[in-house]
Amino acid sequence: MKILGLIPARGGSKGIPNKNRKLLGGKPLLQYTAEAALNATNLDAVVFSSEDQSLRDLAKIYKLEVPFIRPIHLATDTAGSLDVVQHAIETLAKEGRTFDAVCLLQVTTPFRSATVIDEAIKKFKNEKADTLISVQKVPHQYNPHWVFEPSEGSLKIATGDAEIIKRRQELPEAFIRDGAIYITKTETLLAGSFFGKKISYLETDAQTFVNIDTLEDWVKAETILKNQIK
């Protein structure tokens, strides 16, 4: 099974200007994901997708493949990640390069390692999944069986349960996707979804996890780095 590693990054960022090239611990944010992807042994290629020339030049410095320019309409605030991935698949296919699955690695989750990427791909293959996502465990107080949603002026349990689960120990595990790794079969992506019928998962380290969207997230990332150095 051939796996394409795809790293998307656009030039614009409202929350943190020039986020993808901004220095974090002395390194551009992009460099963390580039190094992890290139050090992973289970990716057959690592391609960078961007509309921004300076980011494409930076990606080349880190030895990423930059075989195309992402169209401007796929680099707006409203452009979806699925469209970006489909564009990469279709553009590479025109060059005769096809892959069985795509491993999407977003620059905004900088601390996932090459080892974790390889572990995720191995699990994806072994379980013959349509999709694998990296996840974080939901704290018990936010478990969906303890969450309520409004219904006709009152509240109901979000899961549809008739009765609340009283004891924390009886709550089933729950996870949220953390955005660090998405691996999906190409046929599922081209059919219009990141998620196939069989979704596998890999729980990542909560101590080193951050998904950088705001300045507060950036400060958290700096704190994680400082703690790693100690």
C-alpha positions in Angstrom: 0.0 0.0 0.0 1.4 3.4 -1.1 0.9 6.2 1.3 1.2 9.9 0.4 2.2 12.3 3.1 0.6 15.6 2.4 1.5 18.8 4.3 -0.8 21.7 3.5 -0.1 25.3 4.5 -1.4 28.6 3.1 0.1 32.1 3.3 -2.8 33.8 5.0 -3.6 33.6 8.7 -5.8 35.9 10.7 -5.3 34.6 14.2 -1.5 34.6 14.0 0.0 36.6 11.1 2.4 34.5 9.0 1.8 31.6 11.4 3.3 28.8 9.2 6.7 30.5 8.9 6.7 32.1 12.4 9.6 31.0 14.6 8.7 28.6 17.4 11.7 27.8 19.6 13.9 29.2 16.9 12.4 27.1 14.1 9.7 28.0 11.6 6.5 26.2 12.5 6.5 24.4 9.2 9.9 22.8 10.0 8.5 20.7 12.8 6.0 18.8 10.6 8.4 18.6 7.7 11.1 17.0 9.8 8.7 14.5 11.3 7.2 13.5 7.9 10.6 13.1 6.2 11.9 11.0 9.1 8.9 8.7 9.0 9.7 5.4 7.2 6.2 4.4 6.2 5.4 7.4 3.9 6.2 6.8 0.2 6.4 10.5 -0.6 6.0 13.8 1.2 4.4 16.6 -0.8 3.8 20.2 0.2 0.7 22.1 -0.9 0.6 25.9 -0.9 -0.3 28.9 -2.9 2.3 31.0 -1.2 5.7 31.3 -2.9 7.7 32.0 0.2 6.3 29.0 1.9 7.0 26.8 -1.1 10.6 28.0 -1.1 10.8 27.3 2.6 9.4 23.8 2.0 12.1 23.1 -0.6 14.8 24.0 1.9 13.5 21.3 4.2 13.6 18.8 1.2 9.8 18.5 0.8 8.4 17.8 -2.7 6.7 20.9 -4.1 5.4 19.6 -7.5 2.5 22.1 -7.9 1.1 25.4 -6.9 -2.2 25.3 -5.0 -4.9 27.3 -6.7 -5.8 30.6 -5.0 -9.5 29.5 -4.5 -8.2 26.6 -2.4 -6.2 28.9 -0.1 -9.0 31.0 1.3 -10.6 31.0 4.8 -13.5 29.1 3.5 -11.6 26.5 1.5 -12.0 23.0 2.9 -9.2 20.5 3.6 -11.0 17.8 1.6 -10.8 20.0 -1.5 -7.1 20.6 -0.9 -6.4 16.9 -0.6 -8.5 16.0 -3.7 -6.6 18.6 -5.7 -3.2 17.1 -4.6 -4.4 13.5 -5.5 -5.8 14.5 -8.9 -2.8 16.7 -9.8 -0.3 14.0 -8.9 -2.4 11.4 -10.8 -2.0 13.5 -14.0 1.8 13.0 -13.6 1.3 9.2 -13.3 1.7 9.2 -9.5 -1.0 7.4 -7.6 -1.4 6.4 -4.0 -3.6 4.1 -2.1 -4.1 6.5 0.9 -3.2 10.0 2.0 -1.7 10.9 5.4 -2.6 14.5 6.0 -0.2 16.3 8.4 -1.3 19.8 9.4 1.4 22.3 10.3 -0.6 23.5 13.3 0.1 20.4 15.3 3.9 20.6 15.4 4.8 18.0 18.0 3.7 14.7 16.5 6.8 12.6 15.9 8.0 10.5 13.0 7.5 7.5 15.3 3.9 8.4 15.9 3.3 8.8 12.1 4.8 5.4 11.5 2.7 3.8 14.3 -0.4 5.4 12.9 0.3 4.1 9.4 1.1 0.6 10.7 -2.2 0.5 12.6 -4.1 1.8 9.6 -2.7 -1.0 7.4 -3.0 -3.8 10.0 -6.6 -3.0 10.8 -7.5 -2.5 7.1 -9.3 0.7 8.0 -10.8 3.2 5.6 -9.6 6.0 7.9 -7.4 6.5 10.9 -7.4 9.7 13.0 -5.3 10.8 15.9 -7.3 11.5 19.0 -7.3 12.9 22.6 -9.3 11.4 25.4 -12.3 13.5 26.5 -12.1 14.3 30.3 -14.9 12.5 32.1 -16.7 15.8 33.0 -17.2 16.4 29.3 -18.1 12.9 28.3 -21.1 12.9 25.9 -23.1 10.8 28.3 -22.9 13.7 30.8 -23.5 16.4 28.2 -27.0 18.0 27.7 -28.5 19.7 24.8 -31.6 21.9 24.5 -34.8 20.4 23.3 -38.1 22.2 23.1 -37.3 24.5 26.0 -35.7 21.8 28.3 -32.6 19.7 28.3 -32.0 16.1 27.2 -28.9 13.9 27.3 -26.9 14.5 24.2 -26.4 10.8 23.5 -30.2 10.1 23.7 -29.9 8.1 26.9 -33.1 8.0 29.0 -31.1 8.1 32.2 -27.9 9.7 33.3 -24.9 7.4 34.0 -24.3 8.1 37.7 -20.8 6.9 38.3 -17.7 8.2 36.5 -16.3 4.6 36.5 -19.2 3.5 34.3 -18.7 6.0 31.6 -17.4 4.6 28.3 -14.3 6.1 26.9 -14.8 9.0 24.5 -12.3 10.8 22.2 -12.1 13.9 20.1 -10.0 14.1 16.9 -6.9 16.2 17.6 -6.0 17.2 14.0 -2.4 15.8 14.2 -2.9 12.8 11.8 -5.6 11.9 9.3 -5.0 8.8 7.1 -7.7 8.0 4.6 -8.0 5.7 1.6 -7.8 7.6 -1.7 -11.1 6.1 -2.9 -12.8 7.5 0.2 -11.3 10.9 -0.3 -12.3 11.1 -4.0 -15.8 9.9 -3.0 -16.1 13.1 -0.9 -15.2 12.3 2.7 -12.3 12.0 5.1 -14.2 9.2 7.0 -14.9 5.8 5.6 -17.1 3.1 7.2 -14.3 1.7 9.3 -12.5 4.4 11.4 -9.5 3.5 13.4 -7.7 5.7 15.9 -4.5 6.4 17.6 -4.4 8.2 21.0 -1.6 10.8 21.1 0.3 12.3 24.0 -1.8 14.9 25.8 1.3 16.4 27.4 2.8 17.4 24.0 -0.4 18.1 22.1 -1.3 21.6 20.8 -3.3 22.6 17.8 -2.2 26.2 17.1 -5.0 28.5 16.1 -4.8 31.4 18.5 -2.1 33.4 20.3 -3.0 31.5 23.4 -2.2 28.2 21.6 1.1 29.6 20.5 2.0 30.4 24.1 1.0 26.9 25.0 3.4 25.5 22.3 6.2 27.6 23.7 5.5 26.3 27.2 5.6 22.7 25.9 9.0 23.3 24.3 10.4 24.9 27.5 9.2 21.9 29.5 10.9 19.5 27.0 14.2 21.3 27.4 14.2 21.0 31.2 
